[in-house]
Amino acid sequence: MPTNKKYPKIEPLRAIAKAKKAARKPIPTERSDYLLGRRDGAALGWKHGHWHGRCEAIVQAATAPAMRRPIHVLYVTSGKSYPYSPLDEGIHTTLLGLAERVTIASPRDDVAAMARADRPDLVLVLDGMEFPAEQVQQLRLQGVRTAIWFTDDPYYTDVTATIAPLYDHIFTLERNCLPFYQQLGCQRVYNLPLGVHPAYYRPRNPRLALRGDLCFIGTAYWNRVSIFHELLPRIESLNFRLSGLWWDRLPEYGKWKERIELGKWMTPLETAEYYNAHRIVVNVHRAHDDETFNKNGAGITAVSPNPRTFEISACGTLQIVDHRDDLTQFYEPGTEIVTYQSIEELAGKVEYYLAHEEERERIALRALYRTLRDHSYTSRLSQLLDLALVPA
């Protein structure tokens, strides 16, 4: 057989190619996995991008420009660390858009001297447990208008009962505390729940590794332990996550510990990412008579929604929350939020909304719109300033 000097013989090349092909047998499978991964990844990316675009349209439509007032507000922070420091930051940032001048002080500052020099229109105090009573008394002797916003009612009313009478205006997130403060002689008492700071809580693109079906973030108060002790066996097949303090109180903690982040304090941005990453977020209100860190000797029950109610809804995810009487003043159940009154109802609604994606998304979008339109810090602080600055 003649040999082509320019090219090597074909037969040996074919043999070599055949041997190499045999050695690379996994490649077709890997290629197939790659193509499948690329296809599925592209579909997931498109779906989340489309969802994020819908959420962003809601954000733009619901967010109204703030009205800036020709006033000077002196804001006294809680003086506490997390979880109060994000509240202080959100309120301070919001006030900068609502007042021509905002001065910030800590409760350890000589606020009375600051007010004497600058004559603010309002001194607003958050929480007030670290702010000396003598400072408030000096402010009022100077004729400076004062207001306080209580963030933990009714769980610390044994303490706030001694603070509230010092101020001109009292704002509480719990409606059932209104008569409590009025009986103490407070003349101007208002129900003003905390809202949401959209710089923290809003639709975001969460990490793929965090995404799942359901989550709960919060401290394991005993009523929550009881609820999740019954719920977890019913949702065992789901991709769920719990995070917070004391979840080792669960009777079967060892069974679930791989799905629990125990003892973790999350920043608002971390919390918002978890909310965004899950199709359903469960909200369980704290019981008014839980013995853990409870100073509610008057036994005041709670009917108003907790701050988490607004934070979850601001992230564009479906919230399933235990019923509270005042909830209907803020969201329409079944349309903007989902409520439950028993473990059976909670488990059933989790199963239902995971199987009805379009309905789940519609409710989540409506809640997002309602939250950013009505329940942001801009909305809340606008109400506060309007009420506190009305001439006596």
Residue, then its C-alpha position, 0 to 999 in steps of 0.5 A: m500500500p503506497t504511503n503518503k509522505k505528506y500525511p501519516k497513515i489514516e488507520p493508526l490515527r483512527a485507532i488512536a482516536k478510538a482509544k481516546k474516545a473510549a478513555r473519555k466515556p464519561i464526557p457524553t454524560e458530563r456534557s448532558d449534565y452541563l446542557l441540562g444544568r444550563r437549560d435549568g439555570a437559564a429557566l430559573g434565572w429568567k423566572h427570578g429575573h421576571w419576578h424581580g422585575r414585577c416586584e421592582a415595578i410595584v416598588q416604583a408604583a408604591t413609593a411616593p415622594a416624602m413631604r419635607r417640613p420646615i421643622h427641626v427634629l432632635y432625635v434621641t436614639s434608643g442607646k441600645s445595640y442590635p436589634y434596636s440600632p437598625l430601628d434608630e438608623g431607619i428612623h434617623t434616615t427617614l427623618l432626614g427626608l421629612a424635616e429640614r433639619v435633624t439633629i441626632a443624639s444618644p441618651r447619654d448626651d446632654v440633650a437638654a443643653m442641646a435643645r436649649a441652644d438650638r430650640p428644636d420643634l420636637v424632641l423625639v425619643l425611641d424606647g426611652m429606657e436609657f434616657p434619664a428622666e431628669q433630661v425629659q423634665q428639663l426639656r419640658l421646663q424649657g417648653v420644648r415639645t417631647a414625644i416618645w415611641f415605644t417599640d416593645d409594648p405590651y411586653y415591658t409596660d412595667v417599665t414604660a409605665t414610669i416613663a410615659p407620664l414624662y412626655d407630651h406625646i406617647f406613641t405605642l405600637e400596641r393599641n391595647c396600651l392606649p387605655f393603660y397610658q391614659q389611666l396614668g394621666c397621659q393626655r396624648v396617646y396614639n397607636l402607631p405600629l412600627g413600619v418598614h425601612p425599604a433600604y433594608y426590607r425590599p425585594r432582592n436577588p437571594r443566593l441560590a443556596l438559600r432558596g427554599d419553600l418556607c422559613f421562620i426567623g425569630t426567637a423561640y418563645w414557648n408559644r412558637v415552640s409549641i406551634f413548630h413542634e406540631l408543624l415540623p412533622r407535617i412539613e418534613s418533606l419541604n425545604f424549610r429553615l428556622s433561625g433564632l435563639w433557643w430553638d433547642r427548646l424544641p422537644e425533638y430538636g435533635k431531629w431537626k437541628e440540621r435545618i435550624e440555625l441556632g442562636k443566630w442574630m441576623t442583620p436586617l439585610e440578612t433577614a431580608e435575604y432569607y425572606n426573599a429566598h423562601r416562597i412562604v414566610v411564617n409569622v408567629h406573634r409572641a404571646h403577651d404572657d410568655e415568661t421569657f423577658n416579660k415585664n407585663g405585670a398588668g397582663i395587657t393582651a396584644v392585638s396589633p401586628n408585630p414589626r415582622t408583619f411589615e418586614i416580611s411583606a416588604c420583601g415580596t414573599l407570601q406571609i402566613v401569620d397567626h390572627r390578630d384583631d388589628l391585622t385587618q386594619f393593615y392588610e386584607p386577609g386572603t388578598e394581601i396576607v394569609t392568616y391562620q388560627s390553628i396548626e391544621e389550618l397553617a399546615g393546610k395553607v402551606e400545602y395549598y399555596l406551595a401548590h398554587e404558585e400564581e395565587r401565591e405570587r398575586i397575594a405577595l405582590r399585593a402585600l408588597y404594594r400595600t406595605l410600601r404605600d402605607h406602612s413604610y417609616t416615611s408613612r409612620l413618621s409623617q403621621l407622628l410629626d403631624l400629630a405631635l406638632v399640632p398646637a396644644 
